[in-house]
């Protein structure tokens, strides 16, 4: 019976050590739309990444936060399959429609008369943006 008393703590540690939680924030203001994918498949202990999750239609203003974690049930399934199938829980929070970088300035570029004038307008806008960012020490967004 003594060998089992040593194996049990090691097994519990192995199951607990596999759990993780990762949050990526883009700096945009979170909106009300949240997309949850509780069983996103990865394979071979996470070496084969999950398929790309396309949320462009649900998040027209972009993404505010992406949260990836392995829940207890995900870890249990991964342990039962010996890591061959390792699901992850992914939660994407869309950016609000009015989100912008905090404290940012916006420079709008008008459409010119042709390719040469469009190019010159863009070059001038970038130069103005660099100058403004340098003076104010704040982000500047250039929109075309």
C-alpha positions in Angstrom: 0.0 0.0 0.0 3.0 2.3 0.5 3.7 2.8 -3.2 0.2 4.2 -3.8 0.8 6.9 -1.1 3.7 8.2 -3.2 1.9 8.0 -6.5 -1.2 9.9 -5.5 0.5 13.2 -4.7 2.5 13.0 -7.9 -0.6 12.4 -10.0 -2.4 15.3 -8.3 0.5 17.6 -9.0 0.7 16.5 -12.6 -3.0 17.3 -13.1 -2.8 20.7 -11.3 0.4 21.7 -13.1 -1.2 21.4 -16.5 -3.7 24.3 -15.8 -2.9 27.7 -17.1 -4.5 31.1 -17.8 -3.4 33.7 -20.3 -4.9 37.1 -21.0 -3.9 39.3 -24.0 -5.2 42.9 -23.9 -5.0 45.1 -27.0 -5.6 48.4 -25.2 -9.0 49.0 -26.7 -12.1 49.6 -24.6 -14.1 46.3 -24.1 -17.6 46.2 -25.5 -20.6 44.1 -24.6 -20.0 41.3 -27.2 -18.2 38.2 -25.7 -17.5 35.1 -27.8 -16.8 31.9 -25.9 -15.2 28.8 -27.4 -15.0 26.3 -24.5 -13.5 23.4 -26.4 -10.9 24.8 -28.8 -8.9 21.8 -30.0 -5.1 21.6 -29.8 -3.2 18.4 -30.4 -0.1 16.6 -29.1 0.3 18.5 -25.8 -0.4 21.8 -27.5 2.4 21.5 -30.1 -0.2 21.5 -32.9 -2.0 24.8 -32.4 -5.7 25.4 -32.6 -7.3 26.5 -35.8 -7.6 30.3 -36.2 -10.7 31.8 -34.6 -12.1 34.4 -36.9 -14.3 36.9 -35.1 -14.2 39.7 -37.7 -17.9 39.6 -38.3 -18.8 39.6 -34.6 -16.2 42.2 -33.7 -16.3 44.9 -36.5 -14.4 47.3 -34.2 -11.7 44.8 -33.4 -10.8 42.8 -30.3 -10.2 44.2 -26.8 -9.2 41.0 -24.9 -8.4 37.4 -25.7 -8.4 35.0 -22.7 -7.1 31.5 -23.1 -7.2 28.9 -20.3 -7.3 25.2 -19.5 -10.3 24.5 -17.3 -10.5 21.6 -15.0 -12.6 19.6 -17.5 -10.2 20.5 -20.4 -7.3 19.2 -18.3 -9.2 16.1 -17.4 -9.8 15.3 -21.0 -6.2 16.0 -21.9 -5.1 13.7 -19.1 -7.5 10.9 -20.3 -6.1 11.2 -23.8 -2.5 11.4 -22.6 -2.2 14.9 -24.2 -3.0 13.7 -27.7 -6.1 15.9 -27.6 -5.7 18.9 -25.4 -8.7 21.3 -25.5 -8.5 25.0 -24.4 -11.1 27.5 -23.4 -10.9 30.7 -25.4 -12.9 33.9 -24.6 -12.8 36.9 -26.9 -14.1 40.2 -25.8 -14.9 42.6 -28.7 -13.9 46.2 -28.6 -16.7 48.8 -28.2 -17.7 50.6 -31.4 -16.4 53.9 -30.0 -13.1 52.5 -28.8 -10.0 54.3 -29.6 -6.6 54.5 -28.0 -6.9 56.5 -24.8 -5.5 60.0 -25.2 -5.0 59.5 -28.9 -5.2 62.1 -31.7 -6.6 61.3 -35.2 -5.4 62.6 -38.5 -7.8 62.0 -41.4 -6.3 61.8 -44.9 -8.6 63.1 -47.7 -8.6 61.4 -51.1 -6.5 63.2 -53.7 -6.9 63.7 -57.4 -4.8 60.7 -58.4 -2.2 58.2 -57.3 0.6 60.7 -57.1 -1.5 63.2 -55.0 -2.8 60.3 -52.8 0.7 59.2 -52.1 1.8 62.8 -51.2 -1.2 63.3 -48.9 -0.4 60.1 -47.1 3.3 61.1 -46.7 2.3 64.5 -45.4 -0.2 62.9 -42.9 2.4 60.5 -41.6 4.9 63.4 -41.2 2.2 65.4 -39.3 1.4 62.4 -37.1 5.1 61.9 -36.2 5.4 65.5 -35.4 2.3 65.6 -33.2 3.2 62.4 -31.4 6.7 63.8 -30.7 5.2 67.1 -29.3 2.4 65.6 -27.2 4.0 62.2 -26.3 0.6 60.6 -27.1 -0.5 58.1 -29.7 -1.7 59.4 -33.1 -4.0 57.4 -35.4 -3.8 58.1 -39.1 -7.0 57.2 -41.0 -7.4 56.9 -44.7 
